[in-house]
Amino acid sequence: MMLEDILAPELNQLSKALVIPLGKAVCRCIEYVEGKAMIDSTQWLRGFPHPSGANGHRKGQLANARASLEKQIQDWKS
């Protein structure tokens, strides 16, 4: 499966990077490999809204997720 054979190993090569998935589909893919313990849970940011102009709710989503996003970033830094 591409998620297990390609995505997880590539993310592990970027172990010092914070991955910011853009969109729910990408989040589900990363959740899948995280659930299989193939990547570290602090390696990626959950809840970041897709920045596309087509996402008319992105500002509200970002405002609602801000505290959680800030905590995740602090956890990643440590």
C-alpha positions in Angstrom: 0.0 0.0 0.0 1.4 3.4 -0.9 0.7 4.9 2.5 2.8 2.2 4.2 5.4 1.7 1.5 6.0 5.3 0.4 4.4 7.9 2.6 5.4 6.6 6.1 9.1 6.1 5.1 9.3 9.5 3.5 7.8 11.2 6.6 10.3 9.4 8.8 13.1 10.8 6.7 11.8 14.2 7.6 11.7 13.4 11.3 12.7 16.9 12.4 10.1 18.6 10.2 6.6 19.4 11.1 4.2 18.1 8.4 1.2 20.3 7.8 -1.4 18.3 5.8 -3.7 20.5 3.7 -7.2 19.0 3.7 -9.2 16.2 5.3 -8.2 13.5 2.9 -4.5 14.1 3.6 -5.2 14.1 7.3 -6.9 10.7 7.0 -3.9 9.3 5.2 -1.5 10.5 7.9 -3.8 9.3 10.7 -3.8 5.9 9.0 0.0 5.5 9.2 0.1 7.1 12.6 -2.5 4.5 13.8 -0.2 1.8 12.5 2.7 3.3 14.6 4.6 4.1 11.5 5.2 7.8 12.3 5.4 9.8 15.5 2.2 11.5 16.6 4.1 14.8 17.2 5.4 14.8 13.6 2.3 16.4 12.1 -0.2 19.2 12.7 -3.9 18.1 13.1 -6.7 20.5 12.4 -5.0 23.0 10.1 -7.7 24.1 7.6 -7.0 23.9 3.9 -5.9 27.5 2.9 -7.7 27.4 -0.5 -10.0 30.3 -1.3 -12.6 27.6 -2.1 -12.7 26.9 1.7 -14.8 29.8 2.7 -14.8 28.7 6.4 -11.0 28.6 6.7 -10.7 31.7 8.9 -13.2 30.4 11.4 -11.7 27.0 11.3 -8.3 28.4 12.0 -9.6 30.6 14.8 -11.4 27.6 16.4 -8.3 25.4 16.1 -5.7 27.9 17.1 -5.2 26.8 20.7 -4.9 23.2 19.7 -2.5 24.0 16.9 -0.3 26.1 19.2 -0.1 23.2 21.7 0.8 20.8 18.9 3.6 23.1 17.7 5.0 23.4 21.3 4.9 19.6 21.7 6.7 19.2 18.4 9.4 21.7 19.4 10.2 19.8 22.7 
